[in-house]
Structures are given as C-alpha cells and as structure tokens.
Amino acid sequence: MIFPTDLVIRALHFAARAHGEQKTPHGFAYVVHLMTVATEVTGALVAEPGRDAALAIPCALLHDVVEDTTTTLAEIEAAFGPAIAAGVSALTKDPSIEKDLRMRDSLDRILRQPVEIAMVKMSDRLANLGPPPPRWTTEKIAGYRVEAQQILDALAAASPFLAARLRDRIARYPG
C-alpha cells in the first residue's frame, strides 16, 4: 500500500478545523473519533491489499464534516476532488429524508460507490460501538445495535476483515 501521507495530513487538518471544538459523547475532542475511524480503515487496507488508500483514508477523516458542520460538499470537492466529495456525500445522511429511512438511503448510496466507502462506514460503526454514552436509554442502545447489524448485512462483502471485526463488536455490544 502506498500511503498518501500529504493528502491524509491535509484531510486531517481540514476535518480538525471544520469540527473545531466539537466533542464525542464521551468528551474527547472529535478528532479522536475521526482518527479511530481512519485507523480501522488503515488496518483493513493493510489486511486487504489492493484497495485505494488515497480514497479511503481521507473519506474516513472527512466522513462527518458535511453532516456535523457548516462545511459543504462543494468545499470538499474544491479541496479534495470529486471522488472524495462523492464518498463523503454517500456517507452523509440526508436530513430531508424521514429519519427512519436515512440509514437505508445512505447505505444504498454507499453501495453505488467504490468499496472503500463501505469500508469507511463499517469503520465508523466499529468506532461507535464502544461503551454507549451514559445518557442513552436501553431503547436507543438496542436500536443502535440493530442499525449496526443493518450496516453489516448491507456492506460485509466490501471488506471481510472489517466485517469480522464488526460482527464481533456487535456480538459484544449491549442490547
């Protein structure tokens, strides 16, 4: 794997600026979540050679920028090109769609992208399947686990390595 160092650093800096002072539900700087997702993706890229690191890792770092900040897809495209912008777009839930249908819509869009985008989505859910935030209800935890299974069912073929990790994490997740 040729590691796209300059591109990854540029994406990390862009995402860190965009997310600013945002925190994870556990109080960490949001960039910790982004680096966790990028690390999961990198592990899969090493385990499954031949994938496009220059697409996967920047998308991992930028995957929440449009959904969680004022950054637009046009800004992503201007800074990183159309392939990364398309990947980030597929990973961004559409707020105009009824909440119950957003995940299915996003998964459908992810499946029309290169497999690296599915790898990012699985890595994101892996990163989010740590201990649930203390304020989450039993119902929310159970729903999150069901959503994780939906992601695994839809995207497992994209990365056997990540599918195995996600399957194990789901099995250990409460709910």
C-alpha positions as CSV (number, residue, x, y, z in Angstrom):
1,M,0.0,0.0,0.0
2,I,1.3,3.4,-0.9
3,F,0.4,5.7,2.0
4,P,-0.9,9.1,0.7
5,T,0.8,11.0,3.6
6,D,0.4,14.6,2.3
7,L,-3.3,14.0,1.4
8,V,-4.1,12.4,4.7
9,I,-2.5,15.2,6.7
10,R,-4.4,17.8,4.6
11,A,-7.7,15.9,5.2
12,L,-6.9,15.6,9.0
13,H,-6.2,19.3,9.2
14,F,-9.3,20.2,7.2
15,A,-11.5,18.0,9.4
16,A,-10.0,19.2,12.6
17,R,-10.6,22.9,11.6
18,A,-14.2,22.1,10.5
19,H,-15.1,20.2,13.7
20,G,-13.4,22.8,15.9
21,E,-14.4,22.4,19.5
22,Q,-16.8,19.5,18.9
23,K,-16.6,16.6,21.4
24,T,-17.5,13.0,21.2
25,P,-20.4,11.8,23.5
26,H,-17.6,10.7,25.9
27,G,-16.0,14.1,26.0
28,F,-13.0,13.6,23.7
29,A,-12.0,16.0,21.0
30,Y,-13.9,14.9,17.9
31,V,-10.7,14.4,16.0
32,V,-10.2,11.3,18.2
33,H,-13.3,9.7,16.6
34,L,-12.0,10.6,13.1
35,M,-8.6,9.1,13.8
36,T,-10.2,6.0,15.2
37,V,-12.2,5.5,12.0
38,A,-9.1,6.2,9.9
39,T,-7.1,3.7,12.0
40,E,-9.8,1.0,11.4
41,V,-9.7,1.7,7.7
42,T,-5.9,1.6,7.6
43,G,-6.0,-1.8,9.3
44,A,-8.3,-3.1,6.7
45,L,-6.2,-1.6,3.9
46,V,-3.1,-3.5,5.3
47,A,-5.1,-6.7,5.7
48,E,-6.7,-6.5,2.2
49,P,-4.1,-5.1,-0.2
50,G,-5.1,-3.5,-3.5
51,R,-7.6,-1.0,-2.1
52,D,-7.3,2.7,-2.7
53,A,-5.9,4.4,0.4
54,A,-6.0,7.8,-1.2
55,L,-9.8,7.5,-1.3
56,A,-10.5,5.5,1.9
57,I,-8.4,7.4,4.5
58,P,-9.3,11.0,3.5
59,C,-13.0,9.9,3.4
60,A,-12.6,8.4,6.9
61,L,-11.3,11.7,8.2
62,L,-13.9,13.8,6.4
63,H,-16.9,11.5,6.7
64,D,-18.8,13.7,9.3
65,V,-17.7,17.1,8.1
66,V,-20.8,17.8,5.9
67,E,-23.2,16.1,8.3
68,D,-22.0,17.8,11.5
69,T,-20.5,21.2,10.5
70,T,-21.3,24.0,8.1
71,T,-18.9,22.6,5.5
72,T,-20.5,22.0,2.1
73,L,-19.8,19.2,-0.4
74,A,-18.7,21.9,-2.8
75,E,-15.9,22.9,-0.3
76,I,-14.9,19.2,0.0
77,E,-14.8,18.8,-3.8
78,A,-12.8,22.0,-4.2
79,A,-10.2,20.9,-1.6
80,F,-10.1,17.1,-2.4
81,G,-11.7,16.4,-5.8
82,P,-14.9,14.8,-7.0
83,A,-14.1,11.2,-5.8
84,I,-13.6,12.1,-2.2
85,A,-16.6,14.5,-2.3
86,A,-18.8,11.7,-3.7
87,G,-17.6,9.4,-1.0
88,V,-18.3,11.9,1.8
89,S,-21.7,12.6,0.2
90,A,-22.7,8.9,0.3
91,L,-21.6,8.8,3.9
92,T,-23.7,11.8,4.8
93,K,-27.3,11.1,5.9
94,D,-29.8,13.2,4.0
95,P,-31.7,15.4,6.6
96,S,-34.6,15.9,4.1
97,I,-35.5,12.2,4.3
98,E,-37.6,10.8,7.1
99,K,-35.3,9.8,10.0
100,D,-36.3,6.1,9.9
101,L,-35.3,5.9,6.2
102,R,-32.0,7.8,6.4
103,M,-29.7,4.9,7.1
104,R,-31.2,2.8,4.2
105,D,-30.8,5.7,1.9
106,S,-27.2,6.2,2.9
107,L,-26.4,2.5,2.6
108,D,-27.9,2.5,-0.9
109,R,-25.7,5.4,-1.9
110,I,-22.6,3.8,-0.3
111,L,-23.2,0.7,-2.3
112,R,-23.0,2.7,-5.5
113,Q,-19.5,4.0,-4.5
114,P,-16.2,2.2,-4.6
115,V,-15.8,-0.5,-1.8
116,E,-13.5,1.9,0.1
117,I,-16.6,4.0,1.1
118,A,-18.3,0.9,2.5
119,M,-15.1,0.3,4.5
120,V,-15.3,3.8,5.9
121,K,-19.0,3.2,7.0
122,M,-18.1,-0.1,8.7
123,S,-15.1,1.5,10.4
124,D,-17.3,4.4,11.6
125,R,-19.8,2.0,13.2
126,L,-16.9,0.0,14.7
127,A,-15.6,3.2,16.3
128,N,-19.1,4.0,17.6
129,L,-19.7,0.6,19.2
130,G,-17.7,1.2,22.3
131,P,-19.5,1.7,25.6
132,P,-22.8,3.6,24.9
133,P,-22.9,7.1,26.3
134,P,-24.4,7.1,29.9
135,R,-27.4,9.2,28.9
136,W,-28.6,6.7,26.2
137,T,-31.7,4.8,27.0
138,T,-32.0,1.0,26.7
139,E,-34.1,1.5,23.6
140,K,-31.6,3.8,22.0
141,I,-28.8,1.2,22.7
142,A,-30.9,-1.6,21.2
143,G,-31.7,0.5,18.2
144,Y,-28.0,1.3,17.6
145,R,-27.2,-2.4,17.7
146,V,-29.9,-3.1,15.2
147,E,-28.6,-0.4,12.9
148,A,-25.1,-1.8,13.2
149,Q,-26.4,-5.2,12.1
150,Q,-28.1,-3.5,9.1
151,I,-24.8,-1.9,8.2
152,L,-23.0,-5.2,8.4
153,D,-25.7,-7.0,6.4
154,A,-25.5,-4.4,3.6
155,L,-21.8,-3.8,3.4
156,A,-20.0,-7.0,4.6
157,A,-18.9,-8.0,1.2
158,A,-16.8,-4.9,0.8
159,S,-14.3,-6.0,3.5
160,P,-14.2,-9.4,5.1
161,F,-11.6,-8.1,7.6
162,L,-13.9,-5.2,8.8
163,A,-17.0,-7.5,8.6
164,A,-15.4,-9.9,11.0
165,R,-14.4,-7.1,13.4
166,L,-17.9,-5.6,13.2
167,R,-19.6,-8.9,13.7
168,D,-17.6,-9.5,16.9
169,R,-18.2,-5.9,18.1
170,I,-22.0,-6.3,17.6
171,A,-22.0,-9.6,19.5
172,R,-20.3,-7.9,22.5
173,Y,-22.5,-4.7,22.3
174,P,-25.3,-4.4,24.9
175,G,-28.9,-4.6,23.8
